[in-house]
Amino acid sequence: MSGDIPAAKRQRAEQLARELAEHNRAYYIEAEPTISDAEYDQLFRELEAIEAEYPALASPDSPTQRVGAPPVDEFESVDHATPMLSLANCFNDEELAEFDRRAREGSGRDELVYCAEPKFDGTALNLRFEAGVMVRATTRGDGVTGEDITANARTIRNLPLRLATDNPPDFIEIRGEVVLARSRFNELNERLEQAGHKTFVNPRNAAAGSLRQLDSRITATRPLAFMGYGIGRVDGAEITDSLYEQLQLLADWGFSISPYVDRVTGLAGCRAYYDAMAARRAELDIEIDGCVFKVDDGPSRDELGFVARAPRWAIARKFPAEEMTTRLNSVEFQVGRTGALTPVAKLEPVFVGGVTVSNATLHNMDEITRKDIRVGDLVVVRRAGDVIPEVKEVAERGANATPIELPAACPVCGSAVERVEGEAVARCTGGLVCAAQRREALKHFASRNALDIEGLGDRQIEAFVSEGLLHSPADIFSLAEHRESLVEREGYGEKSVANLLASIEASKETTLERFIFALGIREVGQTMARDLARHFGSLEALRAEAERYHQRLADVHAQYPDNKAARDRAMVAEGLQAVPGVGARVAQSIADFFIEPRNVKVIDALIEAGVHWPTVDVDASAQPLTGQTFVLTGSMESLTREEASDRLEALGARVTSSVSKKTDYVVAGERAGSKRDKAEKLGVEILDEAGLLALLDQHAAGSAPDA
């Protein structure tokens, strides 16, 4: 029969299957979608149509016959007790009406009651409980087999690890969506950006990426939430067959469910619910991309059954991605709390996605250049699942359109704006003095791993900044001058103020690495601060090297104006870049910070206020492991990872969390896992616990290192 299928149709089906498989992997496995949901749906429906016309093309491995993609190798593969099926989608009232007609006819009912709920835009999770205790958590995977991510799931704060009932089922699967609230997403991205890490594009990607971290300690730092939406297999208990009542049962057992879950009657009820959620969508802190309607009663669902990919008794009514055209009047640059400058389009007001839009993000200068957007253009504004609308593209070039230029000075504080070669984001260099960054700089300065000022937390700093008491970290050491007014504040008293001022005074005695870290230099975390302190030994030496760096960089640019690789090679072994882990980008960030006059003024004021530290020993002979990088994995009997890390660092080594070609040793204890495997692939030397102890004892005894 294969000859009955036109060659063009067969080729197109094969092409679509390949493309969809690639997009599935990007979405489910790599958490980095390559196309929008709307574009994916269009490709999927085209393949469905071809396979409906020529059923022989619907092979078992077609994307239409499965959900997502197979799990990756890093996690153990686990079969779900009952498959995690996907949902059919519809995109307009006519398609929703057709679903309702089929459901009524298939179940033999004149009218159906539906369980209606928002469709969360996150990543699906299947939880297995035995005797009321969670024993396993798995991703959706391909719908039949998922990945065991139990350790990561346990870090989700609102996910109950034990059902809140005295009579739990012997066995139950509970399904739901792991999501990241929009407000927490913004905080997470700011934190990642401040630490020099890659940020996430949207909350859905952040949730998926966080849930699939190999190190559950990283997942624990991500503000994820679990929203229950269904039940799979159940053994040893009788539960209601009403889906609406099952959700109420989940809530009784301690799970978060959507507050907008409802029962609706017939097609009219579905439409009214959809319209209400579409109007409310922009207000929600958790992103949704549609509404889900499921036949509520069990007998009707049994009558309807399933197709290969989805139940016949459920459908997702997706929200449209709305786009409108309007005029770009001007561009303003906003400064974030980490100094990043974001261009914001000022638009002729236009109604998009249920709200009037007059501002839209342009992301960064690279995006502006790529899309060739200019002031005065007619532009397409898109507002789909995102809170902030974006300028998608130019619809028509304006008659007097003018290019958009990056400002040379920060629009908030006037400090220089720098854009590191190879980066998309431009930043204000005024860190300690820029009002847009002030609050976060102060919170970081007083934090536990920096100057550790007890009693000066986020709430106090927010209040002191608002009242004009704090403008820079140096002002912290002048709070004693305001003692009387502090005592009179609500919630304060003589004792609490005395404790705060005593903590501030005690914080003056610190270490050089803590002080460097406290300054909040972009790209400089705790490890980098320690390495800088050990390499230079004094703040004066570090500041002097930062000043020399720019002169050398200018000389190298003049010598190799058109050869970046040559410039990088010329800089790599000198000064700042002689410090382990300091590359060109980090070196420039450090140098820019220390030559910014306003930062220099704050540092001088801190030292004048009495902040001090002991001299750092930079004798290389006392640190025989200087320049060597170690990675610790697995557990050891004789010492903890922290103790091992401290002993290695005391000998000058760097201890990092990821294995690369630059790693010198991987210390592999019991249950070492994937880091040991990666070390073997890269040819990195592996030490067991005995080998590590021998190395530590050898150098602690002053022996010369092996050749």
C-alpha positions as CSV (number, residue, x, y, z in Angstrom):
1,M,0.0,0.0,0.0
2,S,3.0,2.3,0.3
3,G,2.7,3.1,-3.4
4,D,-0.7,4.7,-2.8
5,I,1.0,7.5,-0.7
6,P,2.3,10.4,-2.7
7,A,6.0,10.8,-2.4
8,A,5.6,14.5,-1.4
9,K,3.3,13.6,1.4
10,R,5.6,10.9,2.7
11,Q,8.6,13.2,2.6
12,R,6.7,16.0,4.3
13,A,5.5,13.6,7.1
14,E,9.1,12.4,7.6
15,Q,10.4,16.0,7.7
16,L,7.7,17.0,10.2
17,A,8.4,14.0,12.4
18,R,12.1,14.9,12.5
19,E,11.5,18.5,13.2
20,L,9.0,17.8,16.0
21,A,11.3,15.2,17.5
22,E,14.0,17.8,17.7
23,H,11.7,20.4,19.2
24,N,10.5,17.9,21.7
25,R,14.0,17.2,22.9
26,A,14.7,20.9,23.1
27,Y,11.6,21.5,25.2
28,Y,11.4,18.4,27.4
29,I,15.0,17.4,27.7
30,E,17.1,20.5,27.3
31,A,14.5,23.0,28.7
32,E,15.4,25.4,25.9
33,P,12.6,25.5,23.4
34,T,13.6,26.4,19.9
35,I,10.2,27.6,18.6
36,S,7.0,29.0,20.2
37,D,4.1,26.9,21.4
38,A,2.0,28.3,18.5
39,E,4.6,27.3,15.9
40,Y,4.9,23.9,17.4
41,D,1.1,23.4,17.4
42,Q,1.0,24.4,13.8
43,L,3.6,21.7,12.8
44,F,1.9,19.1,15.0
45,R,-1.5,19.7,13.5
46,E,-0.1,19.5,10.0
47,L,1.4,16.1,10.7
48,E,-1.8,14.9,12.3
49,A,-3.7,15.9,9.2
50,I,-1.3,14.0,6.9
51,E,-1.5,10.9,9.1
52,A,-5.3,11.1,9.2
53,E,-5.4,11.2,5.4
54,Y,-2.8,8.4,5.1
55,P,-3.0,6.2,8.3
56,A,0.0,4.1,7.2
57,L,2.3,7.0,7.9
58,A,1.3,7.0,11.6
59,S,4.2,4.9,12.7
60,P,4.5,3.9,16.4
61,D,7.4,6.4,16.9
62,S,5.6,9.3,15.3
63,P,5.5,12.4,17.5
64,T,1.7,12.2,17.3
65,Q,1.8,8.8,19.1
66,R,3.8,9.9,22.0
67,V,4.3,12.9,24.4
68,G,7.6,14.6,24.9
69,A,10.8,12.8,24.4
70,P,12.8,9.9,26.1
71,P,14.6,10.7,29.3
72,V,18.2,11.6,29.3
73,D,20.9,9.3,30.6
74,E,21.9,11.2,33.8
75,F,18.7,10.2,35.6
76,E,17.3,6.7,36.2
77,S,14.4,5.8,33.9
78,V,11.2,4.8,35.6
79,D,7.9,3.5,34.2
80,H,4.7,5.3,35.3
81,A,2.1,3.0,36.9
82,T,-0.4,4.5,34.5
83,P,0.6,6.6,31.4
84,M,0.8,10.4,31.7
85,L,-1.2,11.2,28.6
86,S,-1.2,14.6,26.9
87,L,-4.3,16.7,26.1
88,A,-5.8,17.5,22.7
89,N,-5.7,21.2,22.0
90,C,-8.3,23.6,20.5
91,F,-7.9,27.2,19.6
92,N,-11.4,28.7,19.0
93,D,-15.0,28.4,20.0
94,E,-15.9,26.2,17.0
95,E,-13.3,23.6,17.9
96,L,-14.5,23.6,21.6
97,A,-18.1,23.1,20.4
98,E,-17.0,20.2,18.3
99,F,-15.3,18.6,21.3
100,D,-18.4,19.0,23.4
101,R,-20.5,17.5,20.6
102,R,-18.3,14.4,20.3
103,A,-18.1,14.0,24.1
104,R,-21.9,14.2,24.4
105,E,-22.5,11.7,21.6
106,G,-19.8,9.4,22.8
107,S,-21.0,9.2,26.3
108,G,-24.7,9.2,25.4
109,R,-25.4,12.3,27.5
110,D,-27.6,15.3,26.5
111,E,-25.4,17.6,28.5
112,L,-22.1,17.1,30.4
113,V,-20.6,18.6,33.5
114,Y,-16.9,19.5,33.2
115,C,-14.2,20.0,35.7
116,A,-12.6,23.3,34.6
117,E,-9.2,24.5,35.6
118,P,-6.4,26.8,34.3
119,K,-3.7,25.2,32.2
120,F,-0.4,25.9,34.1
121,D,2.6,26.7,32.0
122,G,5.2,24.7,33.8
123,T,6.6,21.2,33.7
124,A,4.6,18.0,34.6
125,L,5.6,15.8,37.6
126,N,4.3,12.4,38.7
127,L,4.5,11.6,42.4
128,R,4.3,8.1,43.9
129,F,3.1,7.7,47.4
130,E,3.1,4.4,49.4
131,A,1.3,4.2,52.7
132,G,1.0,8.0,52.5
133,V,4.7,8.7,52.1
134,M,6.2,10.1,48.9
135,V,8.7,7.5,47.6
136,R,9.4,8.7,44.1
137,A,9.0,11.6,41.8
138,T,9.4,11.4,38.0
139,T,9.1,13.7,35.0
140,R,6.5,13.0,32.3
141,G,9.3,11.8,29.9
142,D,7.6,10.2,26.9
143,G,4.4,9.6,28.8
144,V,5.2,6.0,29.7
145,T,8.7,6.3,31.1
146,G,10.0,9.3,33.0
147,E,13.2,10.4,34.9
148,D,13.6,9.8,38.6
149,I,14.1,13.2,40.1
150,T,13.0,12.4,43.6
151,A,15.8,14.3,45.3
152,N,15.0,17.5,43.5
153,A,11.2,17.1,44.1
154,R,11.8,16.9,47.8
155,T,13.2,20.4,47.7
156,I,10.0,21.9,46.5
157,R,8.7,23.7,49.6
158,N,4.9,23.4,49.0
159,L,5.0,19.7,48.1
160,P,3.9,17.5,51.0
161,L,6.2,14.5,51.6
162,R,3.4,12.8,53.6
163,L,-0.3,12.9,52.8
164,A,-2.3,14.8,55.5
165,T,-4.6,11.9,56.2
166,D,-4.8,9.0,58.8
167,N,-6.1,6.6,56.1
168,P,-3.9,7.0,53.0
169,P,-4.1,4.6,50.0
170,D,-1.6,1.8,49.9
171,F,-0.4,3.2,46.6
172,I,-1.3,6.4,44.7
173,E,0.1,8.4,41.8
174,I,-0.5,12.2,42.1
175,R,0.1,14.4,39.1
176,G,0.7,18.1,38.9
177,E,2.7,20.9,37.4
178,V,5.9,22.4,38.8
179,V,5.7,26.1,38.3
180,L,7.6,29.3,39.1
181,A,5.6,32.4,40.0
182,R,6.4,35.5,37.9
183,S,7.5,37.5,40.9
184,R,9.9,34.8,42.1
185,F,11.1,34.3,38.5
186,N,12.3,37.9,38.3
187,E,14.1,37.6,41.7
188,L,15.7,34.3,40.5
189,N,17.0,35.9,37.3
190,E,18.4,38.9,39.2
191,R,20.2,36.5,41.5
192,L,21.6,34.5,38.7
193,E,22.7,37.6,36.8
194,Q,24.4,39.0,39.8
195,A,26.4,35.8,40.2
196,G,27.4,35.9,36.6
197,H,25.2,32.9,35.5
198,K,23.0,32.5,32.5
199,T,19.4,33.7,33.1
200,F,16.2,32.0,32.0
201,V,14.0,33.3,29.2
202,N,10.7,32.6,31.0
203,P,9.2,30.9,34.1
204,R,8.5,27.7,32.3
205,N,12.1,27.2,31.2
206,A,13.2,28.1,34.7
207,A,11.0,25.5,36.3
208,A,12.1,22.8,33.8
209,G,15.8,23.6,34.1
210,S,15.6,23.8,37.9
211,L,13.8,20.5,38.3
212,R,16.4,18.7,36.2
213,Q,19.5,19.8,38.0
214,L,21.9,16.9,38.8
215,D,22.7,18.6,42.1
216,S,19.6,18.9,44.2
217,R,21.2,21.6,46.3
218,I,20.9,23.9,43.3
219,T,17.2,23.0,42.9
220,A,16.7,23.8,46.6
221,T,17.7,27.4,45.9
222,R,15.0,27.8,43.2
223,P,11.6,29.0,44.4
224,L,9.6,26.2,42.7
225,A,6.0,25.3,43.5
226,F,3.9,22.2,42.8
227,M,0.3,22.6,41.7
228,G,-1.7,19.3,41.8
229,Y,-4.1,18.6,38.9
230,G,-4.9,14.9,38.9
231,I,-4.6,11.3,40.2
232,G,-3.2,8.3,38.4
233,R,-3.3,4.7,39.7
234,V,-4.8,4.1,43.2
235,D,-4.5,0.8,45.2
236,G,-6.0,0.1,48.6
237,A,-8.6,2.8,48.7
238,E,-11.9,3.9,47.2
239,I,-11.9,7.5,46.0
240,T,-14.5,9.5,44.2
241,D,-14.6,9.3,40.4
242,S,-15.5,13.0,40.2
243,L,-12.4,14.9,39.0
244,Y,-13.5,18.0,40.7
245,E,-13.9,16.2,44.0
246,Q,-10.5,14.5,43.5
247,L,-8.9,17.9,43.3
248,Q,-10.6,18.9,46.6
249,L,-9.2,15.7,48.1
250,L,-5.7,16.7,47.0
251,A,-6.2,20.0,48.7
252,D,-7.4,18.2,51.9
253,W,-4.2,16.0,51.7
254,G,-2.0,19.1,51.7
255,F,-1.4,19.9,48.0
256,S,-1.7,23.3,46.4
257,I,-4.4,23.4,43.7
258,S,-5.6,26.3,41.6
259,P,-8.1,28.5,43.4
260,Y,-9.9,28.8,40.1
261,V,-10.9,25.1,39.8
262,D,-14.6,24.9,39.1
263,R,-17.5,22.7,37.8
264,V,-19.2,24.0,34.8
265,T,-22.2,22.8,32.8
266,G,-22.2,22.3,29.1
267,L,-20.6,24.3,26.3
268,A,-21.9,27.6,27.6
269,G,-20.3,26.9,31.0
270,C,-16.9,26.1,29.3
271,R,-17.0,29.3,27.2
272,A,-17.9,31.5,30.2
273,Y,-15.1,30.0,32.2
274,Y,-12.6,30.5,29.4
275,D,-13.6,34.1,29.0
276,A,-13.3,34.8,32.7
277,M,-9.8,33.2,32.9
278,A,-8.7,35.1,29.8
279,A,-9.7,38.4,31.4
280,R,-8.0,37.4,34.7
281,R,-4.8,36.0,33.1
282,A,-2.7,39.1,33.3
283,E,-3.3,39.4,37.0
284,L,-2.1,35.9,37.9
285,D,1.3,35.4,39.4
286,I,1.5,31.9,37.9
287,E,1.6,31.8,34.1
288,I,-1.2,29.9,32.3
289,D,-1.6,29.3,28.6
290,G,-5.2,28.2,28.4
291,C,-8.0,26.3,30.2
292,V,-8.5,22.6,30.6
293,F,-12.0,21.0,30.5
294,K,-12.4,17.4,31.6
295,V,-15.6,15.4,31.7
296,D,-16.2,15.2,35.5
297,D,-18.0,11.9,36.1
298,G,-16.3,8.5,35.8
299,P,-18.9,6.6,33.9
300,S,-18.9,9.1,31.1
301,R,-15.1,9.1,30.9
302,D,-15.2,5.3,30.7
303,E,-17.6,5.5,27.8
304,L,-15.4,7.9,25.9
305,G,-12.0,6.2,26.5
306,F,-8.8,7.3,24.8
307,V,-7.1,7.8,21.5
308,A,-3.4,6.9,21.1
309,R,-2.2,10.2,22.4
310,A,-4.9,11.7,24.6
311,P,-8.2,11.0,26.4
312,R,-11.3,11.7,24.4
313,W,-12.9,13.2,27.6
314,A,-10.5,16.2,28.0
315,I,-9.3,19.2,26.0
316,A,-7.1,22.2,26.4
317,R,-8.6,25.5,25.1
318,K,-5.4,27.5,24.4
319,F,-5.1,31.3,24.6
320,P,-4.1,33.0,21.4
321,A,-0.8,34.8,21.1
322,E,-2.1,38.3,20.5
323,E,-0.2,40.8,18.3
324,M,-1.0,44.4,17.3
325,T,0.8,47.1,15.4
326,T,1.6,50.5,16.8
327,R,4.2,53.3,16.6
328,L,7.5,53.3,18.5
329,N,7.8,56.9,19.8
330,S,11.0,56.7,21.8
331,V,13.2,54.4,23.8
332,E,14.2,54.7,27.5
333,F,16.9,52.7,29.2
334,Q,16.0,51.3,32.6
335,V,18.6,50.2,35.1
336,G,18.0,46.9,36.9
337,R,19.2,46.1,40.4
338,T,22.3,44.4,39.0
339,G,23.2,47.3,36.8
340,A,21.9,45.8,33.5
341,L,20.5,48.4,31.1
342,T,17.3,47.3,29.4
343,P,15.9,49.3,26.5
344,V,12.1,49.9,26.9
345,A,10.0,50.9,23.9
346,K,7.6,53.8,24.5
347,L,4.6,53.1,22.3
348,E,1.5,54.7,21.0
349,P,-1.0,53.0,23.4
350,V,-2.5,49.9,21.9
351,F,-4.9,47.2,23.2
352,V,-3.1,43.8,23.3
353,G,-4.0,40.7,25.2
354,G,-6.8,42.3,27.2
355,V,-4.8,45.3,28.4
356,T,-3.7,48.7,27.0
357,V,0.1,48.5,26.3
358,S,2.3,51.6,26.1
359,N,5.6,50.1,27.1
360,A,7.3,47.0,25.7
361,T,10.7,45.4,26.2
362,L,13.4,45.5,23.5
363,H,15.6,43.1,25.5
364,N,19.0,44.4,24.6
365,M,21.0,46.1,21.9
366,D,21.8,42.9,20.0
367,E,18.1,42.3,19.6
368,I,17.5,45.9,18.4
369,T,20.3,45.4,15.8
370,R,19.1,42.0,14.7
371,K,15.5,43.2,14.3
372,D,16.7,46.6,12.9
373,I,14.2,48.5,15.1
374,R,14.3,52.3,15.0
375,V,12.4,55.1,16.7
376,G,9.5,56.1,14.5
377,D,8.9,52.7,13.1
378,L,5.5,50.9,13.0
379,V,6.2,47.8,15.1
380,V,4.4,44.5,15.9
381,V,3.8,44.2,19.7
382,R,3.3,40.7,21.0
383,R,1.8,39.8,24.4
384,A,1.3,36.0,24.8
385,G,2.1,34.3,28.1
386,D,4.5,37.0,29.2
387,V,3.8,39.7,31.7
388,I,5.9,42.2,29.8
389,P,4.9,42.8,26.2
390,E,7.7,42.7,23.6
391,V,8.4,44.3,20.3
392,K,8.4,41.4,17.9
393,E,9.5,43.0,14.7
394,V,9.2,46.0,12.4
395,A,6.0,46.2,10.4
396,E,6.9,49.3,8.4
397,R,9.9,51.7,8.4
398,G,9.0,55.1,9.6
399,A,9.5,58.1,7.3
400,N,12.0,59.8,9.7
401,A,13.1,56.7,11.6
402,T,16.3,57.2,13.7
403,P,18.6,54.5,15.1
404,I,18.6,53.6,18.7
405,E,21.9,54.2,20.5
406,L,23.2,52.9,23.8
407,P,23.8,55.7,26.3
408,A,27.4,56.3,27.3
409,A,26.4,57.2,30.9
410,C,24.0,55.5,33.3
411,P,20.6,57.4,33.1
412,V,20.3,57.0,36.9
413,C,23.7,57.8,38.4
414,G,25.8,59.1,35.5
415,S,28.4,56.4,35.9
416,A,30.0,54.9,32.8
417,V,28.1,52.3,30.9
418,E,30.2,49.3,29.8
419,R,29.5,46.4,27.5
420,V,31.9,43.5,27.7
421,E,32.9,42.1,24.3
422,G,30.8,39.1,23.5
423,E,28.0,40.0,25.9
424,A,24.6,41.2,24.9
425,V,23.9,43.1,28.2
426,A,25.3,46.6,28.8
427,R,25.8,47.6,32.5
428,C,26.2,50.6,34.7
429,T,29.5,50.5,36.4
430,G,28.3,52.6,39.4
431,G,27.5,49.5,41.5
432,L,27.9,50.9,45.0
433,V,26.5,54.3,44.3
434,C,23.8,53.8,41.6
435,A,20.4,54.3,43.2
436,A,18.9,51.6,40.9
437,Q,21.4,49.1,42.4
438,R,21.7,50.5,45.9
439,R,19.3,48.3,47.8
440,E,20.7,45.1,46.4
441,A,24.3,46.3,46.9
442,L,23.6,47.1,50.6
443,K,21.8,43.8,51.2
444,H,24.7,41.9,49.7
445,F,27.3,43.9,51.7
446,A,25.6,43.1,55.0
447,S,24.9,39.4,54.1
448,R,26.2,36.5,56.1
449,N,29.0,35.6,53.7
450,A,30.1,39.2,53.3
451,L,30.4,41.5,56.3
452,D,27.8,39.5,58.2
453,I,26.0,42.3,60.0
454,E,23.4,40.7,62.2
455,G,20.2,42.7,62.6
456,L,20.6,44.5,59.3
457,G,18.4,42.4,57.1
458,D,16.4,43.1,53.9
459,R,13.5,44.8,55.7
460,Q,15.8,47.1,57.7
461,I,17.8,48.1,54.6
462,E,14.7,48.8,52.6
463,A,13.4,51.1,55.3
464,F,16.7,52.9,55.9
465,V,17.2,53.5,52.1
466,S,13.6,54.8,51.8
467,E,14.2,57.2,54.7
468,G,17.5,58.5,53.2
469,L,19.7,57.0,56.0
470,L,21.7,54.7,53.6
471,H,23.1,55.7,50.3
472,S,26.2,53.5,50.1
473,P,27.7,50.8,52.3
474,A,29.9,53.4,54.0
475,D,26.7,54.9,55.5
476,I,26.1,51.8,57.5
477,F,29.0,52.8,59.7
478,S,27.4,56.2,60.3
479,L,24.1,54.8,61.7
480,A,25.4,55.3,65.2
481,E,25.0,59.1,64.6
482,H,21.2,58.4,64.2
483,R,20.9,56.4,67.5
484,E,18.2,58.5,69.0
485,S,15.9,58.4,65.9
486,L,16.5,54.7,65.5
487,V,15.4,54.0,69.1
488,E,12.1,55.9,68.4
489,R,11.3,53.7,65.3
490,E,8.4,51.3,65.6
491,G,9.7,47.8,66.5
492,Y,13.0,49.1,67.9
493,G,14.2,49.9,71.3
494,E,17.3,50.6,73.2
495,K,18.4,47.0,73.3
496,S,17.7,46.2,69.7
497,V,19.5,49.4,68.5
498,A,22.4,48.7,70.8
499,N,22.7,45.1,69.4
500,L,22.5,46.4,65.8
501,L,25.2,49.0,66.4
502,A,27.4,46.5,68.2
503,S,27.1,44.1,65.2
504,I,28.0,46.9,62.8
505,E,31.1,47.8,65.0
506,A,32.1,44.1,65.1
507,S,31.8,43.8,61.3
508,K,34.7,46.3,60.9
509,E,37.1,43.5,61.7
510,T,36.8,41.2,58.7
511,T,39.0,39.4,56.1
512,L,40.2,40.7,52.7
513,E,38.3,37.9,50.8
514,R,35.1,38.8,52.7
515,F,35.6,42.5,51.9
516,I,36.2,41.9,48.2
517,F,33.1,39.7,48.1
518,A,31.0,42.3,50.0
519,L,31.8,44.9,47.3
520,G,29.5,43.0,45.0
521,I,31.7,43.1,41.9
522,R,30.0,41.5,39.0
523,E,31.3,38.0,38.3
524,V,33.2,37.8,41.7
525,G,31.7,35.2,44.0
526,Q,33.1,33.8,47.2
527,T,35.6,31.6,45.6
528,M,36.9,34.3,43.2
529,A,37.1,36.7,46.1
530,R,39.3,34.3,48.0
531,D,41.5,33.7,45.0
532,L,42.0,37.4,44.4
533,A,42.8,37.9,48.1
534,R,45.4,35.1,48.1
535,H,46.9,36.1,44.8
536,F,47.4,39.9,45.5
537,G,47.6,39.8,49.3
538,S,46.3,43.3,49.7
539,L,43.5,45.6,48.5
540,E,46.1,48.1,47.4
541,A,47.8,45.6,45.1
542,L,44.5,44.5,43.6
543,R,43.4,48.2,42.9
544,A,46.8,49.0,41.4
545,E,46.5,46.0,39.1
546,A,43.0,47.0,38.0
547,E,44.3,50.4,37.0
548,R,47.2,48.8,35.0
549,Y,44.9,46.3,33.3
550,H,43.1,49.0,31.3
551,Q,46.4,50.5,30.1
552,R,47.6,47.1,29.0
553,L,44.3,46.3,27.4
554,A,44.5,49.5,25.3
555,D,48.1,48.7,24.3
556,V,47.0,45.1,23.2
557,H,44.1,46.5,21.2
558,A,46.4,48.9,19.4
559,Q,48.8,46.0,18.7
560,Y,46.2,43.5,17.5
561,P,43.2,45.7,16.4
562,D,41.6,43.0,14.3
563,N,42.6,39.8,16.1
564,K,40.6,39.1,19.3
565,A,42.3,35.7,19.8
566,A,45.7,37.3,19.8
567,R,44.5,40.0,22.2
568,D,43.2,37.3,24.5
569,R,46.4,35.3,24.4
570,A,48.4,38.5,25.1
571,M,46.4,39.3,28.2
572,V,45.9,35.8,29.7
573,A,49.1,35.3,31.6
574,E,49.4,38.8,33.1
575,G,48.0,40.5,36.2
576,L,44.3,39.8,36.8
577,Q,44.2,37.0,34.3
578,A,47.0,35.2,36.1
579,V,44.5,34.5,38.9
580,P,43.0,31.0,38.5
581,G,39.5,31.2,37.0
582,V,39.8,34.8,35.9
583,G,39.2,35.1,32.2
584,A,38.9,38.2,30.0
585,R,35.3,39.0,30.9
586,V,35.9,38.6,34.7
587,A,39.1,40.6,34.5
588,Q,37.4,43.5,32.7
589,S,34.5,43.5,35.2
590,I,37.0,43.7,38.1
591,A,39.1,46.4,36.5
592,D,36.0,48.5,35.5
593,F,34.8,48.4,39.1
594,F,38.0,49.6,40.6
595,I,38.6,52.5,38.2
596,E,35.1,53.9,38.6
597,P,35.7,57.0,40.7
598,R,32.5,56.7,42.7
599,N,33.3,53.1,43.7
600,V,36.8,54.2,44.7
601,K,35.2,56.9,46.9
602,V,33.0,54.4,48.7
603,I,35.9,52.0,49.3
604,D,38.0,54.8,50.7
605,A,35.1,55.8,53.0
606,L,34.8,52.2,54.3
607,I,38.5,52.1,55.1
608,E,38.3,55.5,56.8
609,A,35.3,54.2,58.8
610,G,37.6,51.5,60.3
611,V,36.9,48.4,58.2
612,H,40.1,46.4,58.3
613,W,41.5,42.9,58.0
614,P,44.7,41.0,58.7
615,T,47.5,40.7,56.2
616,V,47.2,37.9,53.7
617,D,50.1,35.5,53.3
618,V,50.9,35.2,49.6
619,D,53.9,32.9,50.0
620,A,53.4,30.4,47.2
621,S,55.6,27.8,48.9
622,A,53.0,27.6,51.7
623,Q,50.4,26.7,49.1
624,P,51.8,24.0,47.0
625,L,48.4,23.3,45.2
626,T,48.1,26.8,43.9
627,G,46.7,26.8,40.3
628,Q,45.3,23.3,40.6
629,T,41.5,22.7,40.4
630,F,39.7,19.9,42.2
631,V,36.1,18.6,42.0
632,L,34.6,16.6,44.9
633,T,31.9,14.1,44.3
634,G,30.3,11.3,46.3
635,S,30.7,10.7,50.0
636,M,33.8,9.9,52.1
637,E,34.1,8.2,55.5
638,S,37.0,10.1,57.1
639,L,35.9,13.6,56.3
640,T,33.0,15.6,54.9
641,R,33.1,17.4,51.6
642,E,33.3,20.7,53.4
643,E,36.3,19.5,55.5
644,A,38.0,18.2,52.3
645,S,37.3,21.5,50.5
646,D,38.7,23.5,53.4
647,R,42.0,21.5,53.5
648,L,42.5,21.7,49.8
649,E,41.9,25.4,49.7
650,A,44.3,25.9,52.6
651,L,46.9,24.5,50.3
652,G,46.0,26.9,47.5
653,A,43.7,24.7,45.4
654,R,40.5,25.7,43.8
655,V,37.5,23.6,44.5
656,T,34.7,23.8,42.0
657,S,31.4,22.0,41.3
658,S,31.7,21.1,37.7
659,V,34.2,18.9,35.7
660,S,35.9,20.4,32.7
661,K,39.1,19.9,30.7
662,K,40.7,22.5,33.1
663,T,40.0,20.2,36.1
664,D,43.2,18.7,37.5
665,Y,41.7,16.1,39.9
666,V,38.3,14.6,40.6
667,V,38.0,13.2,44.1
668,A,35.4,10.4,43.8
669,G,33.9,9.0,47.0
670,E,31.1,6.5,47.3
671,R,28.2,6.9,44.8
672,A,30.3,9.4,42.8
673,G,27.9,9.3,39.8
674,S,28.1,11.3,36.6
675,K,31.0,13.6,37.6
676,R,33.3,10.6,37.8
677,D,32.0,9.4,34.4
678,K,32.7,12.8,32.9
679,A,36.2,12.8,34.3
680,E,36.9,9.5,32.7
681,K,35.7,10.7,29.3
682,L,37.9,13.9,29.6
683,G,40.9,12.0,30.9
684,V,41.0,13.9,34.2
685,E,42.9,12.2,37.0
686,I,40.6,10.5,39.6
687,L,41.5,10.2,43.2
688,D,39.7,7.9,45.7
689,E,39.5,8.8,49.4
690,A,42.8,7.2,50.2
691,G,44.5,9.1,47.3
692,L,43.1,12.4,48.5
693,L,44.3,11.8,52.1
694,A,47.7,10.8,50.9
695,L,47.9,14.0,48.8
696,L,46.8,16.2,51.7
697,D,49.3,14.5,54.1
698,Q,52.1,14.8,51.6
699,H,51.7,18.5,51.2
700,A,50.8,19.2,54.8
701,A,54.2,17.5,55.7
702,G,56.0,19.9,53.4
703,S,57.0,17.3,50.9
704,A,57.6,18.3,47.3
705,P,54.8,17.5,45.0
706,D,55.2,14.6,42.6
707,A,56.7,15.4,39.2
